[in-house]
């Protein structure tokens, strides 16, 4: 089985003969290639890790500043350390509060100010009624989203045999020559068209 891979700054897409899957860490989302619908991308600021991880990092840097102020006797660093710690705790509390209220978009705003990555939220629609694939990408990866379109299986070639089989075979040949269909896919569809 041939697997094509599209790498993004965070995560990647695998395209097999039958499915398109997005992988990020241990999680993945999949849909059948014949079910690929519209592919939309909207500008979004997102986090690469969860909010509590960033909140703990902020508090950690605040504690480091406090320890450094005690060692060097620089009182200004004491105020900076306290301010950083308070910001980290406040960001964490706001994240918990708004998450419990179901307002996930607002819950990360204090963290996104510092650690947010500007990019796009991509949605690959599942026309067969299942879950859509939803993921975030960096700005630089925007052009890679368009390459997903080429892996959509043409339902008319697979399902509609009422046209001239030779014309359909020519269309299949074009898709194979462009690298959209693998040799196995091409041969399988050719057998269907020729009733073998």
C-alpha positions, 0 to 999 in steps of 0.5 A: 500500500502506498502512503503519501505524507504531507508534513505540517509544522505541527502534525501531518497528513497521511493519504492511503488508497482509501483514507485521509488521516491527520496525525498530531502526537498520539491522536488522529482523525480520518475520513474516506477519500471518497468523502472529502468535501470542501476544504476550508481554512480560516485565520486563527491564533492557536497554542502548540501545547495546552494552557496549563503547560504554558501557565506553569512555565510562566510561574516557573520563570517568575519563581526563577526571577524571585530566586535570582532577586534573593541571590543578587539583592535586586529588589526590582527583580522581586517585583518582576518575579511576583508579577510574572507568578501572578500572571501565570496563576491568573492565566491558569484560573481564567483558563479553568473558569472559562473552560468550565463555562464552555467558553473555550475560545476566551479561556486561552486569551492571556496565554495566546498573548505571549505564546500564540502562533498565528496560522490557520484552522483547517477543516476537511469536510466529511460528505459521508456524514461522519466527523470532519477533520479539524486541525491547526497549521502555521502560516507557512503551511497554507499552500500545502492545504491546497495539495489535499484537493488532488487526493479526492477520489472522483466519485463519477469515475468510481460509481458512474459507468454509464459513460463510454468506458474508454473515455473513463479509462482515459480519465483514469489514465490522466489521474494515474499519470499525474500521481493522484492514483496509485498503480493499485487504484488504477488497476482496480478501477480499470477492472471495474470499468472493463467488467473484468 
